[in-house]
Amino acid sequence: MNYVCKICDECPNSHSFSKVSEDNGIHIFYTCPADAIKYNDSVGIIKHYKDTLDSLEGQKWKWVFDSKGFGWKHATQIGLAIELAKLISSKTYGDTLQDITLLNLNSYGKCMLNLLWNFLSTDIQNKIKLSAQS
């Protein structure tokens, strides 16, 4: 079953977390904060992620995080970033997460990753890969 975010259904591109494909039973999700109209909607974004991942019912997933256009206004959303780090580090979602691929990691993205590092479980830290183009 695919979850549909009510906020994004009413106003497309409000958040940025969507399934782009499935490969050998692994669901692949893409995020680009710069593409999100409501990049600062912490409550809505966390609900979007949680409900989307809950709809997988324990199936495996991968996350592609694209920092293209990631800027100061996105980097200031520290509370949101910490909550996402905690969410994906939880046993519920972290155990099924296969890897996180970081694309186009710019200086703001690197700063955010450094800030979040201690909020990520060791298991999640080990699942982070930098794309060759970063």
N, C-alpha and C positions, 0 to 999 in steps of 0.2 A: 504494500500500500504506500502510495506517495503522499506525503504531507504537503498541504498547500497553506502557506502563511497568509492569514487573512489580510494583514497590512499590505503585503506584496501583491495579493490578488486584487485589492482595491486600487493600489498605486504601484504598478510595476517598477522594479529597480529600487524599491525602498531600502531593501537590505541586499547583501550579496553573499548568498550561500545556496548554491543550486547543484543538483546532480547533473553531470555532463555526460556520464557514460557508466557502463558496467563492464568489467573485464574479469572473466572467470569467476563470476559470483561476487566480485568485490565492487562496491559502489564507489564511484569517484565523484567528489564534490569540488567545486571551484569557488573561490572567494577573491574578490578584488574590491577592497574598501573604497577606492577612488570612484568606482562605478555605482556605489550606493548613495541614493539621494538622502536617506535618513541614516547616515553613517554614525550619528550620535544618539540613536534610539536604543540605548543600552538594554532596557527591559524587553523591547520588541525583538532585538537581535538575539539576545540570549534565548528567548522563547522560540524563535525561528530555528536556531541551531538545535536546541534540546528536543523540540517536537519533531524535527526532521530526522534526527538520529534515533529517537524513540521509535519512529515509524519503521526503522530497519529491523526492529525486533531481534537485535543481537547479531545481525549479519556484519561481515567485514566491510570496512570502508577505508578510503584514502582521501587525503585533503591536499588540494593544490591551492596555495596561498600566493596570489599575485600582488606584488608591491608596486606595480606600474601606477604612477601618479600618486603614490602614498606620500602625503605631505604633513606639514606641521599640524593642520586641523585634525588629521587622523591620529597622529602621534600623541596628541593631547587627550585622547580617549583612553587614558590609562586604566581607569576603573573597569571599563568594558573589556579591555585586553586581559586584565587580571582574571575577571570572571570567566572569559573564554578559556584561558589557560587552566583554571581550576576545573572547568567543565570537561575538557578533553583529557585531563589528567585523572579524572575519577575512574574508578574501576569499571563502571558501567560503559563508558565510551572509550576509555584508553585501551582496554583489553582487545577491543575489536578494531581499533585504528591500526592500520598496517604501516602507514608512513605519512609524513607531511613533506611536500615538495615546495620549497620557497623559490618563487620566480622574481626576477627583476628587483632583487633586494638592494634598495638604495640606502643612503645614510640614515634617513628617518626609520626605515624598516630595521636596519641593523641596531639602531639605538633602542627601538621597541623590543627587539628580540633579546638584547642584553638585559633590559629591564625585567622582562618576563621570565628569564631563564630559571630563576630560583622558585618561581611559582609552578613550573612544569615538573612533573615527576621525572625521575631518572629514565624510566622506560620511555616516556614521551620525548625527552631530550635525545635519546638514541635513535628515535624514528625520524628526526628532522634531517632533510637532505637539501642542499643548495643546488639549484639547477646550474648547469654549466654556463648559462647566459647571465647569472647573477654576478 
